[in-house]
Amino acid sequence: MKDIGKRLQLLRKQQKISRTKLAEMSGISPRTIQNYETGTSKPKVESVEKLAAALGQSARYLMYGIKTEPKEHIEGRQEVLRMVADIFESDTLSEDDKLAFLTEIQAIYLNVKRKSMEESQDDGSSGTQSSDDLG
């Protein structure tokens, strides 16, 4: 839960919600929210759940940065995996072709992962302070 404060602040700012407003939505005081965001204190799981619900996110994302996939993405991924399994179970590809296929999938994965990491770094580095308690 090391970066929970950063994720909390990022979500709050992205949604243009002040600490006062988030406090009203979650039942957690603005000062406590500030302490979480600055890392002065760590929230209990119950508080994380309240903040996540108020921000329309999962507690899992706030705590660990793991985004929950929508059901249709999971089902689509399962269908792709079934198709790949069918290809590998058939005798239509040689062992060399199967290895080349896996190498290509790995390259695609690493490229997407790199882009995702770059985007998440970009998301966390921008933002302006306002006169409200958005800071």
DRENDO-1510 file (C-alpha; in Angstrom, 1 decimal, always signed):
<recs>
REC; n; res; u; v; w
REC; 1; MET; +0.0; +0.0; +0.0 .
REC; 2; LYS; +3.0; +2.2; -0.5 .
REC; 3; ASP; +1.6; +4.4; -3.2 .
REC; 4; ILE; -2.0; +4.5; -2.0 .
REC; 5; GLY; -1.8; +8.2; -1.2 .
REC; 6; LYS; -0.5; +9.0; -4.7 .
REC; 7; ARG; -3.3; +7.0; -6.3 .
REC; 8; LEU; -5.9; +8.6; -4.0 .
REC; 9; GLN; -4.7; +12.1; -4.8 .
REC; 10; LEU; -4.5; +11.3; -8.6 .
REC; 11; LEU; -8.0; +10.0; -8.7 .
REC; 12; ARG; -9.4; +12.8; -6.7 .
REC; 13; LYS; -7.7; +15.4; -8.9 .
REC; 14; GLN; -8.8; +13.6; -12.1 .
REC; 15; GLN; -12.4; +13.8; -10.9 .
REC; 16; LYS; -11.9; +17.4; -9.8 .
REC; 17; ILE; -13.1; +16.6; -6.3 .
REC; 18; SER; -11.8; +18.6; -3.3 .
REC; 19; ARG; -10.8; +16.9; -0.1 .
REC; 20; THR; -13.8; +18.5; +1.6 .
REC; 21; LYS; -16.1; +17.0; -1.0 .
REC; 22; LEU; -14.4; +13.6; -0.8 .
REC; 23; ALA; -14.8; +13.8; +3.0 .
REC; 24; GLU; -18.5; +14.3; +2.6 .
REC; 25; MET; -18.8; +11.5; +0.1 .
REC; 26; SER; -16.8; +9.0; +2.2 .
REC; 27; GLY; -17.4; +10.0; +5.8 .
REC; 28; ILE; -13.6; +10.5; +6.3 .
REC; 29; SER; -12.3; +13.9; +7.4 .
REC; 30; PRO; -10.5; +16.2; +5.0 .
REC; 31; ARG; -7.4; +16.2; +7.3 .
REC; 32; THR; -7.3; +12.4; +7.4 .
REC; 33; ILE; -7.6; +12.3; +3.6 .
REC; 34; GLN; -4.7; +14.8; +3.4 .
REC; 35; ASN; -2.6; +12.6; +5.8 .
REC; 36; TYR; -3.3; +9.6; +3.5 .
REC; 37; GLU; -2.3; +11.5; +0.4 .
REC; 38; THR; +0.9; +12.9; +1.9 .
REC; 39; GLY; +1.8; +9.5; +3.4 .
REC; 40; THR; +1.7; +10.9; +7.0 .
REC; 41; SER; -0.7; +8.0; +7.9 .
REC; 42; LYS; -1.9; +4.8; +6.3 .
REC; 43; PRO; -5.6; +4.0; +5.9 .
REC; 44; LYS; -7.2; +1.0; +7.3 .
REC; 45; VAL; -8.9; -1.4; +4.8 .
REC; 46; GLU; -12.3; +0.0; +5.9 .
REC; 47; SER; -11.3; +3.5; +5.0 .
REC; 48; VAL; -9.8; +2.4; +1.7 .
REC; 49; GLU; -13.1; +0.7; +0.8 .
REC; 50; LYS; -15.1; +3.9; +1.7 .
REC; 51; LEU; -12.7; +6.1; -0.4 .
REC; 52; ALA; -12.7; +3.7; -3.3 .
REC; 53; ALA; -16.5; +3.6; -3.4 .
REC; 54; ALA; -16.7; +7.4; -3.2 .
REC; 55; LEU; -14.3; +7.6; -6.2 .
REC; 56; GLY; -15.9; +4.9; -8.2 .
REC; 57; GLN; -12.9; +2.6; -8.0 .
REC; 58; SER; -12.0; -0.7; -6.5 .
REC; 59; ALA; -10.2; -0.9; -3.2 .
REC; 60; ARG; -7.8; -3.2; -4.9 .
REC; 61; TYR; -6.8; -0.4; -7.3 .
REC; 62; LEU; -6.3; +2.1; -4.4 .
REC; 63; MET; -4.2; -0.3; -2.4 .
REC; 64; TYR; -2.1; -2.0; -5.1 .
REC; 65; GLY; -2.7; -0.1; -8.4 .
REC; 66; ILE; -4.4; -3.2; -9.9 .
REC; 67; LYS; -7.3; -2.2; -12.1 .
REC; 68; THR; -10.2; -4.6; -12.3 .
REC; 69; GLU; -11.1; -5.6; -15.8 .
REC; 70; PRO; -14.6; -5.4; -17.1 .
REC; 71; LYS; -16.3; -8.7; -17.5 .
REC; 72; GLU; -16.4; -8.5; -21.3 .
REC; 73; HIS; -12.6; -8.0; -21.4 .
REC; 74; ILE; -12.1; -11.2; -19.3 .
REC; 75; GLU; -14.5; -13.1; -21.5 .
REC; 76; GLY; -12.8; -11.9; -24.7 .
REC; 77; ARG; -9.4; -12.9; -23.3 .
REC; 78; GLN; -10.7; -16.3; -22.4 .
REC; 79; GLU; -12.0; -16.8; -26.0 .
REC; 80; VAL; -8.6; -15.8; -27.4 .
REC; 81; LEU; -6.9; -18.2; -25.1 .
REC; 82; ARG; -9.2; -21.0; -26.2 .
REC; 83; MET; -8.4; -20.3; -29.9 .
REC; 84; VAL; -4.7; -20.3; -29.2 .
REC; 85; ALA; -5.0; -23.6; -27.3 .
REC; 86; ASP; -6.8; -25.0; -30.3 .
REC; 87; ILE; -4.0; -23.9; -32.6 .
REC; 88; PHE; -1.3; -25.5; -30.3 .
REC; 89; GLU; -3.3; -28.7; -29.8 .
REC; 90; SER; -3.7; -29.2; -33.6 .
REC; 91; ASP; -0.9; -30.5; -35.8 .
REC; 92; THR; -1.1; -27.6; -38.2 .
REC; 93; LEU; +1.9; -25.8; -36.8 .
REC; 94; SER; +5.5; -27.1; -36.5 .
REC; 95; GLU; +7.3; -26.7; -33.2 .
REC; 96; ASP; +9.4; -23.9; -34.8 .
REC; 97; ASP; +6.2; -22.1; -35.8 .
REC; 98; LYS; +4.7; -22.5; -32.4 .
REC; 99; LEU; +7.9; -21.0; -30.8 .
REC; 100; ALA; +7.8; -18.1; -33.3 .
REC; 101; PHE; +4.1; -17.5; -32.5 .
REC; 102; LEU; +4.9; -17.4; -28.7 .
REC; 103; THR; +7.8; -15.1; -29.3 .
REC; 104; GLU; +5.6; -12.7; -31.2 .
REC; 105; ILE; +3.0; -12.8; -28.5 .
REC; 106; GLN; +5.7; -12.0; -25.9 .
REC; 107; ALA; +6.9; -9.1; -28.0 .
REC; 108; ILE; +3.4; -7.7; -28.2 .
REC; 109; TYR; +2.9; -8.0; -24.5 .
REC; 110; LEU; +6.2; -6.3; -23.6 .
REC; 111; ASN; +5.4; -3.4; -26.0 .
REC; 112; VAL; +1.9; -2.9; -24.5 .
REC; 113; LYS; +3.3; -3.2; -21.0 .
REC; 114; ARG; +6.0; -0.5; -21.8 .
REC; 115; LYS; +3.4; +1.8; -23.2 .
REC; 116; SER; +1.2; +1.3; -20.2 .
REC; 117; MET; +4.0; +2.2; -17.8 .
REC; 118; GLU; +4.8; +5.3; -19.8 .
REC; 119; GLU; +1.2; +6.4; -19.7 .
REC; 120; SER; +0.9; +5.8; -16.0 .
REC; 121; GLN; +4.1; +7.9; -15.4 .
REC; 122; ASP; +2.6; +10.7; -17.6 .
REC; 123; ASP; -0.6; +10.6; -15.6 .
REC; 124; GLY; +1.1; +11.0; -12.3 .
REC; 125; SER; +3.4; +13.9; -13.4 .
REC; 126; SER; +0.9; +16.5; -14.5 .
REC; 127; GLY; -1.5; +18.6; -12.5 .
REC; 128; THR; -1.9; +22.1; -11.3 .
REC; 129; GLN; -2.8; +23.4; -7.8 .
REC; 130; SER; -5.9; +25.4; -7.3 .
REC; 131; SER; -7.0; +27.7; -4.5 .
REC; 132; ASP; -9.5; +25.1; -3.3 .
REC; 133; ASP; -8.2; +22.2; -1.2 .
REC; 134; LEU; -7.5; +20.1; -4.3 .
REC; 135; GLY; -3.8; +20.2; -3.4 .
</recs>
